């Protein structure tokens, strides 16, 4: 899981680069040399900022929390009615969260 403020910085390496894997390995190696021995191997660094299915982003975030899904209300970024999601967790975790999103969306449509 990634939450803003937990890391010093980030690096985006386009996967279509010919030597992308080598660059990722080199950056990971450099971090270990700098002392980040237990730093997890990067899985990505992508965030999405979708509109929530109801105008009250805080209420929808609460519905997601009951499903065990961490999202940040857009109102914290000055954009009510949106949410920030991190896609930096493994793909399998994201796929397992999809039914929780579906339940939360249904509950939001039914008034919570």
DSSP file (Angstrom, degrees, kcal/mol; ACC not computed):
  #  RESIDUE AA STRUCTURE BP1 BP2  ACC     N-H-->O    O-->H-N    N-H-->O    O-->H-N    TCO  KAPPA ALPHA  PHI   PSI    X-CA   Y-CA   Z-CA
    1    1 A X              0   0    0      0, 0.0     2,-0.4     0, 0.0    86,-0.1   0.000 360.0 360.0 360.0 145.7    0.0    0.0    0.0
    2    2 A X        -     0   0    0     84,-0.1     2,-0.4     5,-0.0    86,-0.1  -0.988 360.0-177.6-126.3 132.0    1.2    3.5   -0.7
    3    3 A X    >   -     0   0    0     -2,-0.4     3,-1.8    83,-0.0     4,-0.2  -0.993  39.5 -98.5-128.0 135.1    0.2    6.6    1.2
    4    4 A X  T 3  S+     0   0    0     -2,-0.4    -2,-0.0     1,-0.3     0, 0.0  -0.203 108.5  31.0 -52.7 136.3    1.4   10.1    0.3
    5    5 A X  T 3  S+     0   0    0      2,-0.2    -1,-0.3    -3,-0.0    -3,-0.0   0.295  89.8  99.2  99.1  -8.9    4.2   11.2    2.6
    6    6 A X  S <  S+     0   0    0     -3,-1.8     2,-0.3     2,-0.0    -2,-0.1   0.588  78.8  51.9 -86.3 -10.0    5.7    7.7    3.2
    7    7 A X  S    S-     0   0    0     -4,-0.2    -2,-0.2     1,-0.1     3,-0.1  -0.864  72.5-132.0-129.4 161.1    8.5    8.0    0.7
    8    8 A X  S    S-     0   0    0     -2,-0.3     2,-0.3     1,-0.2    -1,-0.1   0.867  82.4 -39.1 -76.8 -37.6   11.3   10.4   -0.1
    9    9 A X        -     0   0    0     -3,-0.1     2,-0.3     2,-0.0    -1,-0.2  -0.942  55.9-125.1-169.6-175.4   10.5   10.4   -3.8
   10   10 A X        -     0   0    0     -2,-0.3     2,-0.4    -3,-0.1    35,-0.1  -0.967   6.7-147.4-147.7 163.1    9.5    8.3   -6.7
   11   11 A X        -     0   0    0     -2,-0.3     2,-0.6    33,-0.0    33,-0.1  -0.998   6.8-152.9-136.5 128.9   10.7    7.4  -10.2
   12   12 A X        -     0   0    0     -2,-0.4     2,-0.6    32,-0.0    -2,-0.0  -0.916  12.3-174.7-105.5 121.0    8.5    6.6  -13.2
   13   13 A X        -     0   0    0     -2,-0.6     2,-0.1     4,-0.0    -2,-0.0  -0.953  26.8-127.3-116.4 112.5   10.2    4.3  -15.7
   14   14 A X    >   -     0   0    0     -2,-0.6     3,-1.7     1,-0.2     6,-0.1  -0.383  13.6-141.3 -59.0 126.5    8.2    3.8  -18.9
   15   15 A X  T 3  S+     0   0    0      1,-0.3     5,-0.2    -2,-0.1     6,-0.2   0.698  95.5  67.4 -66.1 -17.6    7.9    0.0  -19.4
   16   16 A X  T 3  S+     0   0    0      4,-0.1    -1,-0.3     3,-0.1    -2,-0.1   0.580  73.2 112.9 -80.2  -7.7    8.3    0.4  -23.2
   17   17 A X  S X  S-     0   0    0     -3,-1.7     3,-1.6     1,-0.1     4,-0.3  -0.383  76.4-124.8 -63.6 142.5   11.9    1.5  -22.8
   18   18 A X  T 3  S+     0   0    0      1,-0.3     3,-0.2     2,-0.1    -1,-0.1   0.871 109.3  31.1 -57.1 -39.9   14.3   -1.0  -24.2
   19   19 A X  T 3> S+     0   0    0      1,-0.2     4,-2.4     2,-0.1    -1,-0.3  -0.047  80.0 125.6-110.2  31.1   16.3   -1.2  -20.9
   20   20 A X  H <> S+     0   0    0     -3,-1.6     4,-2.5     1,-0.2     5,-0.2   0.915  75.5  48.4 -57.8 -46.5   13.4   -0.5  -18.5
   21   21 A X  H  > S+     0   0    0     -4,-0.3     4,-2.4    -3,-0.2    -1,-0.2   0.904 112.0  49.3 -62.8 -41.1   14.0   -3.7  -16.5
   22   22 A X  H  > S+     0   0    0      2,-0.2     4,-2.3     1,-0.2    -1,-0.2   0.887 111.0  50.3 -64.9 -38.3   17.8   -3.0  -16.2
   23   23 A X  H  X S+     0   0    0     -4,-2.4     4,-2.5     2,-0.2    -2,-0.2   0.903 109.6  50.2 -66.9 -41.1   17.1    0.6  -15.1
   24   24 A X  H  X S+     0   0    0     -4,-2.5     4,-2.6     1,-0.2    -2,-0.2   0.936 112.1  48.0 -60.7 -45.8   14.6   -0.6  -12.4
   25   25 A X  H  X S+     0   0    0     -4,-2.4     4,-2.5     1,-0.2    -2,-0.2   0.899 111.3  50.4 -62.1 -40.6   17.2   -3.1  -11.2
   26   26 A X  H  X S+     0   0    0     -4,-2.3     4,-2.5     2,-0.2    -1,-0.2   0.909 111.7  47.3 -64.8 -42.1   19.9   -0.4  -11.2
   27   27 A X  H  X S+     0   0    0     -4,-2.5     4,-2.3     2,-0.2    -2,-0.2   0.906 112.3  49.6 -66.6 -41.2   17.7    2.1   -9.2
   28   28 A X  H  X S+     0   0    0     -4,-2.6     4,-1.9     2,-0.2    -2,-0.2   0.925 111.9  49.0 -62.3 -44.0   16.8   -0.7   -6.7
   29   29 A X  H  X S+     0   0    0     -4,-2.5     4,-2.2     1,-0.2    -2,-0.2   0.915 109.8  51.5 -61.0 -44.0   20.5   -1.5   -6.3
   30   30 A X  H  X S+     0   0    0     -4,-2.5     4,-1.9     1,-0.2    -1,-0.2   0.900 108.0  52.0 -62.0 -40.9   21.4    2.1   -5.8
   31   31 A X  H  <>S+     0   0    0     -4,-2.3     5,-2.4     1,-0.2     4,-0.3   0.897 109.1  50.5 -61.9 -39.4   18.7    2.5   -3.1
   32   32 A X  H ><5S+     0   0    0     -4,-1.9     3,-1.3     1,-0.2    -1,-0.2   0.894 108.0  52.1 -66.6 -38.9   20.1   -0.5   -1.3
   33   33 A X  H 3<5S+     0   0    0     -4,-2.2    -1,-0.2     1,-0.3    -2,-0.2   0.877 105.0  57.2 -62.2 -36.3   23.6    0.9   -1.4
   34   34 A X  T 3<5S-     0   0    0     -4,-1.9    -1,-0.3    -5,-0.2    -2,-0.2   0.519 131.2 -93.7 -74.3  -4.0   22.2    4.1    0.1
   35   35 A X  T < 5S+     0   0    0     -3,-1.3     2,-1.7    -4,-0.3     3,-0.3   0.447  89.3 125.5 110.2   0.3   21.0    2.1    3.1
   36   36 A X    > < +     0   0    0     -5,-2.4     3,-1.2     1,-0.2    -3,-0.1  -0.436  27.1 153.7 -89.0  63.8   17.4    1.2    2.1
   37   37 A X  T 3  S+     0   0    0     -2,-1.7    -1,-0.2     1,-0.3    -5,-0.1   0.881  70.9  39.1 -62.5 -42.7   18.1   -2.5    2.6
   38   38 A X  T 3  S+     0   0    0     -3,-0.3    -1,-0.3    -6,-0.1     2,-0.2   0.245  82.1 133.0 -96.0  13.8   14.6   -3.5    3.4
   39   39 A X    <   -     0   0    0     -3,-1.2     3,-0.1   -11,-0.1    -7,-0.0  -0.446  61.8-114.9 -64.7 132.6   12.9   -1.2    0.9
   40   40 A X        -     0   0    0     -2,-0.2     2,-0.3     1,-0.1    -1,-0.1  -0.339  32.8 -98.3 -67.4 151.1   10.3   -3.2   -1.1
   41   41 A X        -     0   0    0      1,-0.1    -1,-0.1    -3,-0.1    -3,-0.0  -0.525  51.8-100.4 -66.6 130.9   10.9   -3.7   -4.8
   42   42 A X        -     0   0    0     -2,-0.3    -1,-0.1     1,-0.1     3,-0.1  -0.241  35.1-175.3 -58.3 137.9    8.9   -1.1   -6.6
   43   43 A X        -     0   0    0      1,-0.5     2,-0.3    45,-0.3    -1,-0.1   0.476  60.8 -69.1-106.7  -9.9    5.6   -2.3   -8.1
   44   44 A X        -     0   0    0     44,-0.1    -1,-0.5   -33,-0.1    44,-0.1  -0.828  33.8-119.3 142.6 178.2    4.8    1.0   -9.8
   45   45 A X        +     0   0    0     -2,-0.3     2,-0.4    -3,-0.1    43,-0.1  -0.419  51.3 140.6-153.5  68.7    3.8    4.5   -8.9
   46   46 A X        -     0   0    0      2,-0.0    41,-3.2   -34,-0.0     2,-0.4  -0.933  24.0-174.5-121.0 139.2    0.4    5.3  -10.4
   47   47 A X  E     -A   86   0A   0     -2,-0.4     2,-0.3    39,-0.2    39,-0.2  -0.965   6.5-160.6-125.9 145.4   -2.5    7.2   -8.9
   48   48 A X  E     -A   85   0A   0     37,-2.4    37,-2.6    -2,-0.4     2,-0.2  -0.917   7.2-158.5-122.9 155.3   -5.9    7.7  -10.4
   49   49 A X        +     0   0    0     -2,-0.3    35,-0.2    35,-0.2     2,-0.1  -0.558  25.2 173.1-132.6  65.7   -8.4   10.5   -9.5
   50   50 A X        -     0   0    0     33,-0.3    33,-2.3    -2,-0.2     2,-0.2  -0.323  37.3-102.0 -79.1 160.5  -11.8    9.2  -10.5
   51   51 A X  B     -B   82   0B   0     31,-0.2    31,-0.3     1,-0.1     2,-0.2  -0.550  38.4-119.5 -72.9 140.7  -15.2   10.9   -9.8
   52   52 A X        -     0   0    0     29,-2.8     5,-0.1    -2,-0.2    -1,-0.1  -0.518  19.8-118.4 -78.7 153.5  -17.1    9.3   -6.9
   53   53 A X  S    S+     0   0    0     -2,-0.2     2,-0.3     4,-0.1    -1,-0.1   0.618 101.0  41.7 -72.0  -9.5  -20.5    7.9   -7.8
   54   54 A X  S    S-     0   0    0      2,-0.1    -2,-0.2     1,-0.1     6,-0.1  -0.948  89.5-117.8-129.8 154.3  -22.2   10.3   -5.4
   55   55 A X  S    S+     0   0    0     -2,-0.3     2,-1.4     1,-0.1    26,-0.2   0.811  98.8  79.0 -62.2 -29.9  -21.3   14.0   -4.8
   56   56 A X     >  -     0   0    0      1,-0.2     4,-1.9    24,-0.1     5,-0.2  -0.642  59.0-178.9 -84.4  92.7  -20.3   13.4   -1.2
   57   57 A X  H  > S+     0   0    0     -2,-1.4     4,-2.4     1,-0.2    -1,-0.2   0.846  79.4  56.3 -62.5 -34.5  -16.8   12.0   -1.6
   58   58 A X  H  > S+     0   0    0      2,-0.2     4,-2.0     1,-0.2    -1,-0.2   0.913 106.7  49.5 -64.3 -41.7  -16.4   11.6    2.2
   59   59 A X  H  > S+     0   0    0      1,-0.2     4,-1.6     2,-0.2    -1,-0.2   0.906 112.1  48.1 -63.6 -41.0  -19.5    9.4    2.4
   60   60 A X  H  X S+     0   0    0     -4,-1.9     4,-2.2     1,-0.2    -2,-0.2   0.895 108.0  54.4 -68.4 -37.8  -18.3    7.2   -0.4
   61   61 A X  H  X S+     0   0    0     -4,-2.4     4,-2.4     1,-0.2    -1,-0.2   0.897 105.8  53.9 -61.1 -39.1  -14.9    6.9    1.1
   62   62 A X  H  X S+     0   0    0     -4,-2.0     4,-1.6     2,-0.2    -1,-0.2   0.893 107.0  51.2 -61.8 -39.2  -16.6    5.6    4.3
   63   63 A X  H  X S+     0   0    0     -4,-1.6     4,-0.6     1,-0.2    -2,-0.2   0.912 110.0  49.4 -63.3 -41.7  -18.4    3.0    2.2
   64   64 A X  H ><>S+     0   0    0     -4,-2.2     5,-2.3     1,-0.2     3,-1.2   0.893 105.6  57.7 -64.0 -38.5  -15.1    1.9    0.7
   65   65 A X  H ><5S+     0   0    0     -4,-2.4     3,-1.8     1,-0.3    -1,-0.2   0.878  99.6  57.3 -60.3 -37.3  -13.5    1.7    4.2
   66   66 A X  H 3<5S+     0   0    0     -4,-1.6    -1,-0.3     1,-0.3    -2,-0.2   0.724 106.7  50.8 -66.4 -18.2  -16.2   -0.8    5.2
   67   67 A X  T <<5S-     0   0    0     -3,-1.2    -1,-0.3    -4,-0.6    -2,-0.2   0.370 122.7-107.7 -95.4   2.2  -15.0   -2.9    2.3
   68   68 A X  T < 5S+     0   0    0     -3,-1.8     2,-0.5     1,-0.3    -3,-0.2   0.744  75.3 137.7  78.1  23.6  -11.4   -2.7    3.4
   69   69 A X      < -     0   0    0     -5,-2.3     2,-0.6    -8,-0.1    -1,-0.3  -0.904  45.3-145.4-108.4 126.4  -10.5   -0.3    0.6
   70   70 A X        +     0   0    0     -2,-0.5    16,-0.4    -3,-0.1     2,-0.3  -0.804  31.7 154.0 -93.3 123.2   -8.2    2.7    1.3
   71   71 A X        -     0   0    0     -2,-0.6     2,-0.5   -10,-0.1    14,-0.2  -0.961  36.8-128.4-141.5 157.2   -9.0    5.8   -0.8
   72   72 A X  E     -C   84   0C   0     12,-2.3    12,-3.0    -2,-0.3    -2,-0.0  -0.930  29.3-114.7-111.4 128.7   -8.4    9.4   -0.1
   73   73 A X  E >   -C   83   0C   0     -2,-0.5     3,-1.3    10,-0.2    10,-0.3  -0.337  14.9-135.6 -62.0 138.4  -11.3   11.9   -0.5
   74   74 A X  G > >S+     0   0    0      8,-3.1     5,-2.7     1,-0.3     3,-2.3   0.766  99.7  74.8 -64.0 -25.4  -10.8   14.4   -3.3
   75   75 A X  G > 5S+     0   0    0      7,-0.4     3,-1.3     1,-0.3    -1,-0.3   0.789  86.0  64.0 -60.4 -25.2  -12.0   17.2   -1.0
   76   76 A X  G < 5S+     0   0    0     -3,-1.3    -1,-0.3     1,-0.3    -2,-0.2   0.670 107.1  42.9 -68.9 -15.7   -8.6   16.9    0.6
   77   77 A X  G < 5S-     0   0    0     -3,-2.3    -1,-0.3    -4,-0.2    -2,-0.2   0.181 127.9 -98.4-111.0  12.3   -7.1   18.1   -2.7
   78   78 A X  T < 5S+     0   0    0     -3,-1.3     2,-0.3    -4,-0.1    -3,-0.2   0.675  97.8 106.5  79.5  17.2   -9.7   20.7   -3.3
   79   79 A X    > < -     0   0    0     -5,-2.7     3,-1.1    -6,-0.1    -4,-0.2  -0.652  52.0-167.5-130.9  75.8  -11.8   18.5   -5.5
   80   80 A X  T 3  S+     0   0    0     -2,-0.3   -24,-0.1    -6,-0.2     3,-0.1  -0.282  73.8  39.8 -58.4 147.9  -15.0   17.3   -3.8
   81   81 A X  T 3  S+     0   0    0      1,-0.4   -29,-2.8   -26,-0.2     2,-0.3   0.524 104.1  85.1  87.2   5.9  -16.8   14.5   -5.6
   82   82 A X  B <   -B   51   0B   0     -3,-1.1    -8,-3.1   -31,-0.3    -7,-0.4  -0.829  59.2-153.8-128.7 168.7  -13.5   12.8   -6.5
   83   83 A X  E     -C   73   0C   0    -33,-2.3     2,-0.5    -2,-0.3   -33,-0.3  -0.989  14.0-130.1-143.0 153.4  -11.2   10.3   -4.8
   84   84 A X  E     -C   72   0C   0    -12,-3.0   -12,-2.3    -2,-0.3     2,-0.4  -0.910  25.1-174.1-105.7 127.5   -7.5    9.5   -5.1
   85   85 A X  E     -A   48   0A   0    -37,-2.6   -37,-2.4    -2,-0.5     2,-0.5  -0.950  16.3-141.0-119.5 140.7   -6.6    5.8   -5.5
   86   86 A X  E     -A   47   0A   0     -2,-0.4     3,-0.3   -16,-0.4   -39,-0.2  -0.872  10.6-171.2-100.1 130.6   -3.1    4.4   -5.5
   87   87 A X        +     0   0    0    -41,-3.2   -40,-0.1    -2,-0.5   -42,-0.1  -0.089  57.7 107.8-106.7  32.6   -2.4    1.6   -7.9
   88   88 A X        +     0   0    0    -42,-0.2   -45,-0.3   -86,-0.1     2,-0.2   0.408  56.8  90.3 -92.1   2.4    1.0    0.8   -6.4
   89   89 A X  S    S-     0   0    0     -3,-0.3     5,-0.1     1,-0.2   -44,-0.0  -0.527  96.4 -72.8 -90.9 164.9   -0.1   -2.4   -4.8
   90   90 A X    >>  -     0   0    0     -2,-0.2     4,-1.6     1,-0.1     3,-0.9  -0.217  42.6-117.0 -58.7 147.6    0.2   -5.7   -6.6
   91   91 A X  H 3> S+     0   0    0      1,-0.3     4,-2.7     2,-0.2     5,-0.2   0.853 113.1  59.9 -54.4 -39.7   -2.3   -6.3   -9.4
   92   92 A X  H 3> S+     0   0    0      1,-0.2     4,-2.3     2,-0.2    -1,-0.3   0.871 103.2  51.6 -59.2 -37.9   -3.9   -9.3   -7.6
   93   93 A X  H <> S+     0   0    0     -3,-0.9     4,-1.1     2,-0.2    -1,-0.2   0.901 110.1  49.2 -65.1 -40.5   -4.8   -7.0   -4.7
   94   94 A X  H >X S+     0   0    0     -4,-1.6     4,-0.8     1,-0.2     3,-0.5   0.932 111.3  49.0 -63.7 -45.4   -6.5   -4.5   -7.0
   95   95 A X  H >< S+     0   0    0     -4,-2.7     3,-0.8     1,-0.2     4,-0.4   0.888 108.7  53.0 -62.8 -38.7   -8.4   -7.3   -8.7
   96   96 A X  H 3< S+     0   0    0     -4,-2.3     4,-0.4     1,-0.2     3,-0.3   0.752 105.2  57.0 -67.8 -22.4   -9.5   -8.7   -5.3
   97   97 A X  H XX S+     0   0    0     -4,-1.1     4,-1.9    -3,-0.5     3,-0.6   0.676  83.3  86.0 -80.4 -17.9  -10.8   -5.2   -4.4
   98   98 A X  H <X S+     0   0    0     -3,-0.8     4,-2.4    -4,-0.8    -1,-0.2   0.877  85.9  51.5 -56.3 -43.9  -13.1   -5.0   -7.4
   99   99 A X  H 3> S+     0   0    0     -4,-0.4     4,-2.4    -3,-0.3    -1,-0.3   0.874 108.6  53.5 -61.4 -33.4  -16.1   -6.7   -5.7
  100  100 A X  H <> S+     0   0    0     -3,-0.6     4,-2.4    -4,-0.4    -1,-0.2   0.889 107.9  49.6 -65.5 -39.5  -15.8   -4.3   -2.8
  101  101 A X  H  X S+     0   0    0     -4,-1.9     4,-2.7     2,-0.2     5,-0.2   0.924 110.1  51.5 -61.9 -44.1  -16.0   -1.4   -5.2
  102  102 A X  H  X S+     0   0    0     -4,-2.4     4,-2.4     1,-0.2    -2,-0.2   0.923 111.4  46.6 -60.4 -44.6  -19.1   -2.9   -6.8
  103  103 A X  H  X S+     0   0    0     -4,-2.4     4,-2.7     1,-0.2    -1,-0.2   0.923 112.9  49.3 -64.1 -42.8  -20.7   -3.3   -3.4
  104  104 A X  H  X S+     0   0    0     -4,-2.4     4,-2.4     2,-0.2    -2,-0.2   0.899 111.1  49.7 -64.2 -39.9  -19.8    0.2   -2.3
  105  105 A X  H  X S+     0   0    0     -4,-2.7     4,-2.1     2,-0.2    -1,-0.2   0.920 111.8  48.6 -64.9 -43.1  -21.2    1.7   -5.5
  106  106 A X  H  X S+     0   0    0     -4,-2.4     4,-1.4    -5,-0.2    -2,-0.2   0.927 112.6  48.2 -61.6 -44.1  -24.4   -0.3   -5.1
  107  107 A X  H  <>S+     0   0    0     -4,-2.7     5,-4.0     1,-0.2    -2,-0.2   0.880 109.6  52.8 -64.8 -37.3  -24.8    0.9   -1.5
  108  108 A X  H ><5S+     0   0    0     -4,-2.4     3,-1.2     3,-0.2    -1,-0.2   0.902 109.0  49.7 -63.8 -40.0  -24.1    4.5   -2.6
  109  109 A X  H 3<5S+     0   0    0     -4,-2.1    -1,-0.2     1,-0.3    -2,-0.2   0.762 109.6  51.9 -68.7 -25.4  -26.8    4.3   -5.2
  110  110 A X  T 3<5S-     0   0    0     -4,-1.4    -1,-0.3    -5,-0.2    -2,-0.2   0.360 130.2 -93.3 -92.0   4.8  -29.2    2.9   -2.6
  111  111 A X  T < 5       0   0    0     -3,-1.2    -3,-0.2    -4,-0.2    -2,-0.1   0.690 360.0 360.0  91.9  19.9  -28.5    5.8   -0.2
  112  112 A X      <       0   0    0     -5,-4.0    -4,-0.2    -6,-0.2    -1,-0.1   0.426 360.0 360.0 100.5 360.0  -25.7    4.1    1.8
